[in-house]
Amino acid sequence: MQSKKKIHFEVSERKILLRLFDVLFVLLSLYIVGIVFQFDYFSITTYNFYWIIVLGAYILIIGSVFEMYNLQVASNQFQVIKSIILTSSTTVLVFLLTPFFTPTLPSNRLQILYFYIAIFIALFLWRMFYLKYLASHRFEKKVILICEKELADELILGLKSVDPHYTIVALVNTDENSDFSILNKTVSIISVAGLEKFVSKNSISEIVIATQKTEEITVDLYNKLLLLLENGFIIREYTHVYENLTQRIPVQYVARDFYRYFPFSRSNQNQLYLLFVRIFEYIIAIIGITLGLFFVPFILIGNFIGNRGKLFYSQIRVGKNGEEFRIIKFRTMVKNAESAGAVFATTNDARITPFGKFLRKSRIDEFPQFINILLGHMAVIGPRPERPVFVNEIAEIMPFYQTRHVVKPGLTGWAQVNYSYGDSIDDSLIKLQYDLYYIKHRSIFLDFNIMLKTLSTILFFRGQ
């Protein structure tokens, strides 16, 4: 038995498609422009193939900075057009200003206009095609979920919010003697006996099991699942699905034996990787301190007028292995902001001055932390260091919270670039999921991805 499945592109596959066809459409566009018009600035031949490599690298890197490969942006017409304009303009500018790797500037300035229009039109046409066809519900994945009824609505909503094309169409009622009712009425409730028939009639792509109760998987259900598996149907465990879709670790559904679910990345013990990271941190810290010294006179004036307190502000934070250190920042709050005790900073915190908001949005307030990086208290990339009082409070509620201290805290990190400022325990749980994902998958590639996303955060003024 095998049903006809709909085409569905996974999250990673869609990102690869976007990157691949961005470059291919641009090269095709430049080739066509070279044939139709008198355009010879960027000629595609075997003698200058490295121009193709450089242009492709610029498009992919600059496109990442301007969120061209963020699937939510790629599925929004207004946002993706804005990203196309920024990516096209910046790519052309950088390409023209790096003649050591690229063609020399043309004497005929009309060539530059052809070059820009070709890149812009190529990206625009391809992305509009993607938006209309590949990001549509024609490519949805239909899924059956097996879980406890108490968690059903939460699990359905959790997966749907991440990927709208990943659709839970049915739930299996594993206990025929009890009612299985949920709030989401678009999801069918099917019996174990009707599972095989439902799968064959509804183009089901996979079955997801989200239960840790062994009694939920009855002998009858087990035999049905085994038969489906033998017929080529994909059966996956919920935590793996959640991690792949959200790039977070679902700690709320994982037992305390965490080592079974997220073994830490070998990079955490790889001496060559750690040496490379430390050298990189020294370089970044020296550059950051130099830039910070340039900003100091302006911040000093702004602080005197807007904050009226000491220029620098320090707090005790928890670092690697639970060791405490003193973090340094430029002041962004009023004096005696915590006279009533430590509290989470909120999005529209009244304690933050107008000048302080500017410093936070631009991330300039964090420049003094390059001193902490130079001293070895912090890394450039890692979980954000939290205050001891909050660590103790959160750790009592979240069994995995102390796990984030197995690596150095960072100036930026996977949680910071993927989630807004956390001002509650629930927000801390989500940020913890991102932090644990980073610890599990830590690598040079992920570090590079975080750096690009951090640039996007700064350029789009999203700092908190």
PECOR-V929999 format. One line per field, one symbol per residue. phi: phi as a letter, one per 40 degrees, with the letter a starting at -180 (. if undefined). psi: psi as a letter, one per 30 degrees, with the letter a starting at -180 (. if undefined). burial: b if it has 9 or more other ideal C-beta (glycine too) atoms within 8 Angstrom, else e. Layout:
phi = ???
psi = ???
burial = ???
This chain:
phi = .acccccaccdcccccdccccdccccccccccccccbcbbcbccbccbccccccccccccccccccgcbccccccbcccccccccccccccccccccbccbbdcdccccccccdccccccccccccccccccbcccccbcbcbbbbacccbdccccccccccbcccbcbabcccbccbcbbbccccccbbcccccccccccbfccabbbbbbcccccccccdcccccccccgccbbcdcccdccccfbccccbbcccdccbaccccccbccccccdcccccdcccccccccccccddcccccccccbfaccbbbacbcbcfgccabcbaccbbccfcbcchcbccbdbcccccdccccccccgcccdccccccccgcbbcbicccbcdccdccccccbcbccccccbccbcbaccccbacdcbaccccccccccccccccbdacccccccccccccccccfbcb
psi = kkljklkkkleeeeeeeeeefeeeeeeeeeeeefeelijgeikjlffhffeeeeeeeeeeeeeeeghfgjfeefgjeeeeeeeeeeeeeeeeeeeegifeflllkkejffeeeeeeeeeeeeeeeeeeeeeeefglffglkkkkkjlkfffeeeeeeeeefejffjjjflkkjfjfflkiklejffkkjlleegeeeeeffghkelkkjhkgjfffileeeeeeeeeeefggkkklkeeeeeeeefhlkiffgklfifffeiklkffffjeeeeeeeeeeeeeeeeeeeeeeeefeeeeeeeeeeeehakekkllklkakggkkljkklkkfllkhfhfglklkklehkffkleeeeeeeefgfffefffeeeefgelleklkkklkeeeeeeeffejfgefffgflkllelleeeffklkkgleeeeeeeeeeeeeeeegkleeeeeeeeeeeeeeeeghgl.
burial = eebeebebeebeebbebbbebbbebbbbbbbbbbeeeebebbebeeebeebbebbbebbbbbbbbbbbbebebbeeeebbbebbbbbbbbbbebbbebbeebbeebeeeebbebbbbbbbbbbbbbbbbbbeebbeeebbbbbbbbbebebbbebbbbbbeebebbbbbbbbbbeeeeebebebeebebbebeebbebbeebebbbbbbbbeeeebbbeebbebbebbeeeebebbebbebbbbbbbbbbbebbeeebeebbebbebbeeeebbebbeebbbebbbebbebbeebbeebbebbeebbeeeebbeeebbbbeeeebebbbbbbbbeeeeeeeeeebeeeeeebbebbbbbbbbbbbbbbbbbbbbeebbbbbbbbbbbbebbebbbeebebbebbbbbbbbbbbbbbbebeebeeeebbbbbbbbbbbbbbebbeebbebbbbbbbbbbeeeebe
